[in-house]
Structures are given as structure tokens and as C-alpha cells.
Amino acid sequence: MIEWIAGFDTYGTGTASYAPMVAGNWASMGTGAGTIYPDTTHVRTGTYYLHQPSGGVNSNTNVRRVFSGNLDTVVMGYAIWLDNLPEASHPLFMFYNDVETVILTVGCKPDGKIAVWSGTFSGTFLDETTGPVITAESFDFVEVKAHFSTGGTGTVEV
């Protein structure tokens, strides 16, 4: 069952996009220096794309979507343009449980590798790609399939 699918063509650009995004499909969006936002500078398909401006990936770079209930399996993907790789590991996806505790983080490391942690970055490191897969100044499409099960076990495909 598809719960939700969307592009970024309906929100506008820059800071003008924040209000329409959180008024509709997104639960929250970071604001401030280095904030991620829809833009038109390097369009991949459609009119807009999700852009991480210069300054690196930081705590302002998040958009959050809440689903309708607890899901056993979630598949999420998006294409993003990064002006720079992050200075420290930063989440591409964070999965939360029903009491808003992070249970899985998929992140980009400074060397361009994608890595997975149980919980947040301070949690248990699970695995990473064998080499860099994220590059600066280009589009990268990242898709994650996470299967969650009772007892904390599950599977992750990136």
C-alpha cells in the first residue's frame, strides 16, 4: 500500500516554501543557515528539487513526515543536490517510533559513504557502503527500505 508520494513542485522556493510545506504534507522543517529547501537552480525533473545549500549539512537540514500509524515496512526515497558533503555524519533518513524516539538513522558520512545506525549517530553503528556513493554538486538518489519488527530486529536496504 502506498501511504504517500509527493514531489516538491507545489511549495515554492527558498524560505517562502517553509509555510506551505509544514501546512500540508510535512510535520516540520528546519530553518536557518544551511537549511534544506525546494529550489529551481539545478532541476532534475519537474520544476523544483530538494537543495542543500553551501555550508554543509547541519542541524537545520531536516524535513519530517509523520505517517498515519505504526508501519512494519517503510520505503522512502528522494533525489537531493548537495553543494558540499557534510563536515560530520548527517542523517538522510531518520525513522522514529510512535513516541518519537529515533529507532534507525541512515546518514551521509563526510567521505560520501552511506551508513546505518540503530537509533541516532550515538547508537550502534550497523553498516556502511563499501565506498562513496554521495557526491557534492550532483544529484544523488537515495532509497531506503526498512522493515521493523517487535524486539528491535529488522532489515535495512539502501
N, C-alpha and C positions, 0 to 999 in steps of 0.2 A: 504494500500500500504506500503510495506517495502521500506524505503529510503536507509537503510544501516545496515549491520550486519557484525561484524568482531570479531576475537579473537586476541590474542597477540602473535601468533606463528610465525609471519613473521618479527619481528622487531629486534631481538637480545636481549641482556640483558644489564642491567646497563646503564651507560652513553652512550654506543655505540648504544642504542636503540633510543636516542633522535632525531638524524638527520633523520633516516628512518621514524619515527612516524610523525614528522612535515612536511616531504617532501611528505607525502601521505595523509592519511585519517584525520589526526589531525591538527587543526589550530594552536594550541600552546600547550606547555608542560612546567611545572615548572622545574627549575634546581636548584641545590644547596643542602645543607644539608637537609636530610629528604625527598628528592624527591621521588615521586611515580614512579615506573618503572617496565617493564616486567622482570621476574626472573624465575629461574628453581628450587629453593630450596624446595618449598612446592607445587609441581604441583598438580592441581586438575583434569584437563582433558587436553589433548593435551600436548604440550611441555613447554609452559610458562604460567604464571599467573601474575596478576597485584599486585604488592607488595608495601606495605607501610613499610619502614624500621623503626628500633628503633629510638626513638627521638620524636615520636608523630606526629600527623597530624598538618601541619603548612601551611603557605602561599606558600610553594614550591610544595605542593601536588595537582597539578591540571593537567588535560589533557582536552583539549577543542576541541569540534567538531562543525562545522558550517554546518547546513543543507541548502538545496537548496533554501528555501524560507520560508515565514511565514506558520507555520503549526498550525492547530486548536488543534490537539491531538498528543501528543508525548508519546511513551512508550520506556523507556530506562531501561536497567538492566545490572548488572555485578556482578561477584564474586570478592571479594577482601580479601587479607590477611593483617591484621593489627598486627604488633608486639606489639603495645600498643594502648589503647584507647586515644583519643585526650585530651589534658590538658584543652582545651576550645572547645566549639561547632565549628565544621568544616564541610564545605559542602561535601556531597557525590554527589549531583547534583545541578547545578545552571542553570536556564533557563533564557535566555536573549531575549529581543525583537529585532526588526530589526535595532535599533540604539544603540545596545549593552548596554542597561540598564537591570540590573537584575530584573526580574519580579517574580521569585519564587526560593527559596532555600530549598533544602531537606538536612538536615545535621545530623551528629552523635554528640550526646552530651557526655560529659565525663563519664556519668553513663551508656552508651551503648544504650540509647533510641534514636530513630529516631524522629526528629522534622521537622516541616514545617513552613517557614516564607514567608510572602508576601514581595517580594524584597530580601534584604540581611538580615543578622542577626540583623541589627539595624532597620529592618522593623517590621511590625506587626506579632507577633507570632500567628500562626493559630492552631496548634495542635501537639501532640506527641504521641508515642506509650505508652501504659499503663505501660509497664515495659521494661527492657533492652532487646534488640534484636541483638545488635552487640557485639561480644566478641573478645578479643585480642587472638592472637596465634591460630586462626582458620579461615576457610573460612566462609564468610558471603555473601549470595547472596541478593542483594537489587534490587528491580524493582520498577519503578515509572511510573504511567500513569497520565499524566497531560493534562487536557482539558482547553484550553484558549478561552475566548470569549470577544467580544467587551464590554467595560465598566468596565473591571477589575474583572469580576466574572468568575468562573470556578470551576473545581473539581480536586482533587488530590487523588490518591490511591497509597499507599505504600505497 
